[in-house]
Structures are given as C-alpha cells and as structure tokens.
Amino acid sequence: MNYDFNAAAAYFNAKNAATTGPHELSGALERREPLGVVDVRFPSDFAKGHVPGAINLPKGKWQAANGMAKDRINVLYCYDQTCHLAAEAARELLAQGYPVVEMEGGFAAWESKSLPIVPAQPRAA
C-alpha cells in the first residue's frame, strides 16, 4: 500500500479549515470566543432545542443572513451527519463574504455529547 503524505496533509488541512466538532464548539463558547452559531434547521425544530447562542437561519433566509457577522467565524449546523443543509448554506454564505465552518454531525452530534441545549430539554433518567 502506498501512502501519499502530501495528499493526506492537503485533505486534513482543508477539513480543519472548513469544519469543527461539537466538542470544539462547546469549548469556544465556554471561552466566549467571538463567533456566531447558525442553526439552519426548520424554525419548529430550532424552537424545540438548539445550541446556546444560536440564531435560526433556515433555507430561504440565507440571502439576507440576518444576525450574521462578516468579522467573525460563523459555525453552521443542521440535523445530522447526513443532512446537507449546512453545506448548502455555507456555499451561499461564503459567496456573500461570510466566514463559515460546518459543525460535523449537526445537532444530533451536539445532543449525543449531552451538551447544553436551549431551551433546556429534560433528560431521560
């Protein structure tokens, strides 16, 4: 088996530049780093629970991008690992000059780590 170190380095550099994970986002929020958190799910799902500090910007609202800032990184997330809404939003928002990264795994990954959810949802005993 041949291993291409240059190809691997390029892949991981690109991945790190365009994505983050729930653990990293949680730490950034705890440290109060200047970033935006953008939930691109349907408003009804956002209302049931979302990442603390997130704004809701569902499909159809990306052109206006209300609540986003161009002077900080905006972390986008959707439903789960198979949802492509955050990637769709990222393409559109990047074209408008917003610095964005995608939280891998979406809200399902955030929930699976038992991280804080707003509004707080009772946890099963």
N, CA, C and O of each residue as an XYZ file, in Angstrom:
500
protein
N       0.845     -1.173      0.000
C       0.000      0.000      0.000
C       0.894      1.242      0.000
O       1.800      1.365      0.824
N       0.633      2.144     -0.919
C       1.361      3.418     -0.985
C       0.615      4.456     -0.171
O      -0.616      4.484     -0.147
N       1.366      5.293      0.485
C       0.757      6.355      1.285
C       1.264      7.694      0.780
O       2.471      7.916      0.684
N       0.336      8.583      0.459
C       0.675      9.897     -0.066
C       0.536     10.928      1.055
O      -0.560     11.419      1.325
N       1.659     11.251      1.704
C       1.657     12.205      2.808
C       1.154     13.577      2.371
O       0.444     14.243      3.124
N       1.512     13.999      1.178
C       1.080     15.310      0.695
C      -0.430     15.362      0.501
O      -1.073     16.349      0.858
N      -0.990     14.302     -0.063
C      -2.442     14.259     -0.253
C      -3.158     14.223      1.093
O      -4.182     14.883      1.265
N      -2.634     13.465      2.042
C      -3.236     13.394      3.377
C      -3.170     14.751      4.065
O      -4.148     15.190      4.670
N      -2.033     15.409      3.976
C      -1.881     16.725      4.598
C      -2.852     17.728      3.986
O      -3.469     18.510      4.710
N      -2.993     17.716      2.673
C      -3.915     18.634      1.998
C      -5.357     18.367      2.427
O      -6.122     19.298      2.678
N      -5.718     17.084      2.508
C      -7.075     16.714      2.931
C      -7.369     17.217      4.342
O      -8.396     17.855      4.573
N      -6.467     16.931      5.292
C      -6.717     17.316      6.677
C      -6.629     18.822      6.888
O      -7.343     19.359      7.734
N      -5.785     19.510      6.153
C      -5.751     20.972      6.220
C      -7.076     21.566      5.753
O      -7.609     22.480      6.383
N      -7.604     21.047      4.648
C      -8.884     21.529      4.131
C     -10.017     21.198      5.099
O     -10.894     22.029      5.336
N     -10.003     19.993      5.656
C     -11.051     19.588      6.600
C     -11.024     20.489      7.830
O     -12.075     20.945      8.281
N      -9.845     20.749      8.377
C      -9.738     21.590      9.567
C     -10.135     23.034      9.282
O     -10.624     23.722     10.179
N      -9.938     23.500      8.073
C     -10.296     24.872      7.714
C     -11.800     25.041      7.544
O     -12.316     26.147      7.706
N     -12.515     23.958      7.217
C     -13.930     24.082      6.865
C     -14.884     23.427      7.853
O     -16.099     23.548      7.697
N     -14.365     22.731      8.874
C     -15.254     22.036      9.800
C     -14.779     22.206     11.242
O     -13.632     22.567     11.509
N     -15.694     21.936     12.144
C     -15.398     21.846     13.563
C     -16.306     20.764     14.127
O     -17.170     20.244     13.421
N     -16.116     20.429     15.376
C     -16.954     19.423     16.009
C     -17.677     19.995     17.209
O     -17.371     21.105     17.645
N     -18.632     19.257     17.749
C     -19.376     19.731     18.910
C     -18.477     20.052     20.105
O     -18.691     21.055     20.786
N     -17.484     19.218     20.363
C     -16.591     19.442     21.499
C     -15.829     20.763     21.327
O     -15.716     21.546     22.269
N     -15.311     21.002     20.122
C     -14.563     22.229     19.854
C     -15.464     23.457     19.961
O     -15.062     24.478     20.520
N     -16.686     23.358     19.423
C     -17.615     24.482     19.513
C     -17.989     24.757     20.963
O     -18.029     25.914     21.381
N     -18.260     23.720     21.726
C     -18.597     23.895     23.129
C     -17.476     24.624     23.867
O     -17.738     25.540     24.647
N     -16.247     24.224     23.627
C     -15.105     24.881     24.256
C     -14.989     26.337     23.851
O     -14.706     27.191     24.691
N     -15.204     26.634     22.579
C     -15.134     28.010     22.097
C     -16.214     28.870     22.748
O     -15.973     30.026     23.095
N     -17.408     28.294     22.910
C     -18.488     29.033     23.569
C     -18.164     29.273     25.039
O     -18.411     30.360     25.560
N     -17.611     28.261     25.712
C     -17.236     28.421     27.119
C     -16.162     29.493     27.289
O     -16.167     30.234     28.271
N     -15.251     29.570     26.335
C     -14.190     30.579     26.391
C     -14.668     31.941     25.884
O     -13.913     32.913     25.880
N     -15.904     31.996     25.468
C     -16.526     33.222     24.945
C     -15.756     33.789     23.752
O     -15.568     34.999     23.626
N     -15.317     32.880     22.886
C     -14.626     33.316     21.670
C     -15.625     34.036     20.764
O     -16.804     33.686     20.736
N     -15.156     35.034     20.028
C     -16.066     35.773     19.148
C     -16.423     34.945     17.912
O     -15.657     34.883     16.951
N     -17.566     34.327     17.951
C     -18.049     33.558     16.810
C     -19.562     33.583     16.798
O     -20.208     33.895     17.798
N     -20.106     33.250     15.656
C     -21.553     33.126     15.519
C     -21.906     31.662     15.387
O     -21.128     30.870     14.854
N     -23.081     31.306     15.871
C     -23.582     29.941     15.736
C     -24.908     30.038     14.981
O     -25.809     30.774     15.384
N     -25.016     29.292     13.890
C     -26.162     29.404     12.998
C     -26.793     28.037     12.786
O     -26.162     27.123     12.255
N     -28.035     27.912     13.206
C     -28.825     26.693     13.043
C     -29.650     26.857     11.780
O     -30.467     27.774     11.693
N     -29.452     25.984     10.799
C     -30.163     26.109      9.526
C     -31.363     25.165      9.427
O     -31.919     24.977      8.344
N     -31.759     24.574     10.548
C     -32.919     23.681     10.553
C     -34.219     24.487     10.491
O     -34.208     25.714     10.597
N     -35.337     23.780     10.319
C     -36.644     24.425     10.303
C     -36.892     25.143     11.627
O     -36.445     24.669     12.672
N     -37.597     26.279     11.607
C     -37.881     27.013     12.840
C     -38.555     26.166     13.922
O     -38.283     26.359     15.107
N     -39.419     25.245     13.539
C     -40.095     24.405     14.538
C     -39.101     23.502     15.261
O     -39.257     23.248     16.456
N     -38.094     23.020     14.564
C     -37.073     22.187     15.200
C     -36.139     23.040     16.058
O     -35.731     22.621     17.142
N     -35.804     24.229     15.574
C     -34.995     25.161     16.357
C     -35.686     25.469     17.684
O     -35.035     25.507     18.728
N     -37.002     25.690     17.649
C     -37.760     26.027     18.859
C     -37.749     24.892     19.874
O     -37.828     25.140     21.077
N     -37.654     23.668     19.413
C     -37.632     22.513     20.324
C     -36.311     22.416     21.073
O     -36.264     21.880     22.180
N     -35.252     22.921     20.488
C     -33.943     22.874     21.130
C     -32.853     23.216     20.143
O     -32.909     22.838     18.973
N     -31.839     23.953     20.641
C     -30.722     24.362     19.786
C     -29.496     24.642     20.643
O     -29.573     24.682     21.871
N     -28.375     24.832     19.981
C     -27.115     25.162     20.638
C     -27.266     26.547     21.274
O     -27.791     27.459     20.635
N     -26.816     26.720     22.521
C     -26.916     28.035     23.168
C     -26.276     29.140     22.324
O     -25.166     28.986     21.814
N     -26.991     30.247     22.189
C     -26.494     31.387     21.433
C     -26.739     31.319     19.941
O     -26.427     32.268     19.221
N     -27.294     30.211     19.458
C     -27.519     30.058     18.018
C     -28.661     30.952     17.546
O     -29.619     31.217     18.273
N     -28.523     31.405     16.306
C     -29.640     32.057     15.625
C     -30.203     31.049     14.640
O     -29.500     30.132     14.215
N     -31.459     31.213     14.279
C     -32.086     30.319     13.316
C     -32.124     31.010     11.958
O     -32.696     32.090     11.811
N     -31.506     30.371     10.971
C     -31.460     30.901      9.621
C     -31.744     29.756      8.648
O     -30.828     29.222      8.024
N     -33.027     29.385      8.522
C     -33.374     28.257      7.654
C     -33.253     28.607      6.169
O     -33.134     29.773      5.793
N     -33.286     27.569      5.344
C     -33.215     27.757      3.895
C     -34.294     28.748      3.475
O     -35.419     28.704      3.972
N     -33.947     29.623      2.576
C     -34.854     30.677      2.145
C     -34.535     32.004      2.824
O     -35.000     33.053      2.380
N     -33.751     31.967      3.887
C     -33.363     33.174      4.627
C     -31.867     33.459      4.487
O     -31.378     34.446      5.038
N     -31.138     32.620      3.765
C     -29.688     32.753      3.671
C     -29.261     34.012      2.916
O     -28.207     34.575      3.210
N     -30.054     34.456      1.958
C     -29.681     35.626      1.166
C     -29.603     36.874      2.034
O     -28.729     37.715      1.826
N     -30.504     37.009      3.002
C     -30.498     38.179      3.887
C     -29.465     38.007      5.006
O     -28.845     38.986      5.422
N     -29.275     36.794      5.490
C     -28.291     36.460      6.527
C     -28.413     37.349      7.763
O     -27.405     37.757      8.340
N     -29.644     37.648      8.167
C     -29.868     38.474      9.354
C     -29.281     37.816     10.596
O     -29.500     36.631     10.850
N     -28.533     38.601     11.364
C     -27.934     38.111     12.596
C     -26.519     37.596     12.440
O     -25.869     37.270     13.434
N     -26.024     37.514     11.207
C     -24.658     37.036     10.977
C     -23.701     38.219     10.863
O     -24.110     39.340     10.561
N     -22.426     37.948     11.108
C     -21.405     38.986     11.001
C     -20.275     38.504     10.105
O     -19.942     37.319     10.085
N     -19.695     39.435      9.366
C     -18.583     39.102      8.475
C     -17.229     39.231      9.162
O     -16.203     38.909      8.563
N     -17.210     39.696     10.406
C     -15.946     39.900     11.102
C     -15.611     38.780     12.082
O     -14.725     38.936     12.923
N     -16.306     37.668     11.981
C     -16.025     36.519     12.845
C     -16.457     35.236     12.132
O     -17.228     35.272     11.173
N     -15.959     34.128     12.608
C     -16.350     32.835     12.035
C     -17.768     32.507     12.485
O     -18.133     32.718     13.641
N     -18.546     31.996     11.562
C     -19.906     31.555     11.826
C     -19.951     30.038     11.682
O     -19.628     29.495     10.626
N     -20.353     29.364     12.749
C     -20.426     27.902     12.753
C     -21.850     27.501     12.383
O     -22.805     27.848     13.078
N     -21.980     26.767     11.282
C     -23.279     26.334     10.787
C     -23.534     24.887     11.185
O     -22.615     24.070     11.211
N     -24.789     24.578     11.495
C     -25.141     23.175     11.715
C     -26.570     22.923     11.263
O     -27.408     23.824     11.238
N     -26.822     21.656     10.902
C     -28.166     21.240     10.523
C     -28.573     20.067     11.402
O     -28.295     20.078     12.601
N     -29.220     19.060     10.839
C     -29.796     17.984     11.643
C     -28.792     16.939     12.110
O     -28.647     16.695     13.308
N     -28.103     16.326     11.156
C     -27.213     15.219     11.498
C     -26.150     15.065     10.420
O     -26.040     15.890      9.513
N     -25.377     14.006     10.534
C     -24.259     13.769      9.611
C     -24.703     13.655      8.154
O     -23.933     13.976      7.249
N     -25.932     13.204      7.917
C     -26.379     13.006      6.538
C     -27.104     14.227      5.970
O     -27.459     14.232      4.792
N     -27.327     15.245      6.774
C     -28.006     16.459      6.326
C     -27.018     17.363      5.602
O     -25.906     17.583      6.083
N     -27.415     17.881      4.460
C     -26.543     18.737      3.672
C     -26.961     20.206      3.696
O     -26.399     21.015      2.957
N     -27.932     20.563      4.528
C     -28.380     21.949      4.576
C     -27.263     22.904      4.988
O     -27.136     23.984      4.412
N     -26.457     22.526      5.968
C     -25.374     23.407      6.413
C     -24.356     23.611      5.290
O     -23.845     24.716      5.113
N     -24.063     22.566      4.538
C     -23.125     22.698      3.419
C     -23.713     23.592      2.327
O     -22.995     24.397      1.735
N     -25.013     23.456      2.056
C     -25.678     24.332      1.090
C     -25.605     25.779      1.551
O     -25.268     26.674      0.777
N     -25.927     25.999      2.832
C     -25.882     27.346      3.393
C     -24.459     27.897      3.317
O     -24.263     29.067      2.989
N     -23.473     27.062      3.617
C     -22.079     27.508      3.599
C     -21.702     28.039      2.220
O     -21.069     29.089      2.113
N     -22.082     27.327      1.172
C     -21.751     27.789     -0.188
C     -22.352     29.169     -0.452
O     -21.675     30.061     -0.963
N     -23.623     29.335     -0.101
C     -24.299     30.605     -0.360
C     -23.713     31.724      0.503
O     -23.494     32.832      0.014
N     -23.463     31.443      1.764
C     -22.950     32.472      2.671
C     -21.501     32.844      2.360
O     -21.122     34.010      2.476
N     -20.699     31.871      1.970
C     -19.321     32.170      1.543
C     -19.316     33.125      0.353
O     -18.501     34.045      0.284
N     -20.237     32.893     -0.584
C     -20.329     33.748     -1.765
C     -20.682     35.180     -1.390
O     -20.399     36.109     -2.147
N     -21.305     35.366     -0.218
C     -21.668     36.707      0.263
C     -20.572     37.306      1.156
O     -20.707     38.432      1.635
N     -19.497     36.554      1.376
C     -18.385     37.072      2.156
C     -18.400     36.742      3.629
O     -17.650     37.336      4.403
N     -19.247     35.798      4.036
C     -19.287     35.387      5.445
C     -18.301     34.243      5.676
O     -18.330     33.255      4.942
N     -17.426     34.355      6.682
C     -16.543     33.231      7.012
C     -17.344     32.171      7.770
O     -17.886     32.444      8.841
N     -17.415     30.980      7.217
C     -18.223     29.923      7.823
C     -17.451     28.614      7.909
O     -16.562     28.337      7.104
N     -17.817     27.818      8.908
C     -17.385     26.431      9.028
C     -18.615     25.618      9.384
O     -19.594     26.160      9.897
N     -18.571     24.335      9.117
C     -19.689     23.446      9.424
C     -19.352     22.603     10.647
O     -18.255     22.054     10.754
N     -20.310     22.507     11.569
C     -20.137     21.603     12.701
C     -20.521     20.197     12.227
O     -21.674     19.927     11.889
N     -19.528     19.324     12.215
C     -19.769     17.958     11.761
C     -20.754     17.244     12.682
O     -20.705     17.391     13.903
N     -21.636     16.480     12.081
C     -22.607     15.702     12.841
C     -23.884     16.433     13.155
O     -24.864     15.818     13.578
N     -23.894     17.747     12.955
C     -25.094     18.539     13.180
C     -25.583     18.501     14.627
O     -24.846     18.155     15.551
N     -26.856     18.872     14.785
C     -27.445     18.944     16.119
C     -27.474     17.575     16.791
O     -27.366     17.489     18.014
N     -27.617     16.516     16.021
C     -27.619     15.160     16.593
C     -26.308     14.870     17.306
O     -26.312     14.247     18.368
N     -25.192     15.306     16.748
C     -23.888     15.090     17.390
C     -23.788     15.926     18.663
O     -23.265     15.454     19.672
N     -24.281     17.156     18.624
C     -24.277     18.016     19.813
C     -25.072     17.344     20.932
O     -24.607     17.241     22.067
N     -26.270     16.892     20.591
C     -27.136     16.214     21.572
C     -26.494     14.952     22.128
O     -26.581     14.684     23.326
N     -25.852     14.181     21.264
C     -25.268     12.899     21.689
C     -24.145     13.081     22.705
O     -23.820     12.152     23.445
N     -23.553     14.271     22.743
C     -22.484     14.573     23.698
C     -23.042     15.134     25.011
O     -22.277     15.509     25.900
N     -24.375     15.192     25.133
C     -25.054     15.749     26.311
C     -24.616     17.179     26.595
O     -24.491     17.575     27.754
N     -24.385     17.952     25.545
C     -24.016     19.357     25.687
C     -25.278     20.186     25.927
O     -26.379     19.723     25.628
N     -25.139     21.398     26.461
C     -26.316     22.216     26.787
C     -27.198     22.470     25.567
O     -26.713     22.665     24.452
N     -28.489     22.462     25.810
C     -29.480     22.710     24.766
C     -30.427     23.792     25.278
O     -30.834     23.775     26.440
N     -30.767     24.722     24.409
C     -31.719     25.787     24.716
C     -32.901     25.603     23.794
O     -32.679     25.418     22.597
N     -34.140     25.639     24.250
C     -34.485     25.583     25.669
C     -34.107     24.232     26.241
O     -34.089     23.217     25.544
N     -33.805     24.249     27.528
C     -33.351     23.021     28.186
C     -34.410     21.935     28.059
O     -35.587     22.151     28.345
N     -33.969     20.786     27.632
C     -34.855     19.638     27.496
C     -34.586     18.685     28.653
O     -33.426     18.400     28.952
N     -35.637     18.181     29.317
C     -35.385     17.210     30.394
C     -34.712     15.967     29.829
O     -35.086     15.473     28.765
N     -33.742     15.482     30.535
C     -33.013     14.278     30.116
C     -33.694     13.046     30.690
O     -34.187     13.062     31.817
N     -33.716     11.988     29.907
C     -34.313     10.725     30.362
C     -33.477     10.178     31.507
O     -32.249     10.247     31.478
N     -34.143      9.639     32.508
C     -33.439      9.079     33.675
C     -32.954      7.675     33.416
O     -32.345      7.062     34.292
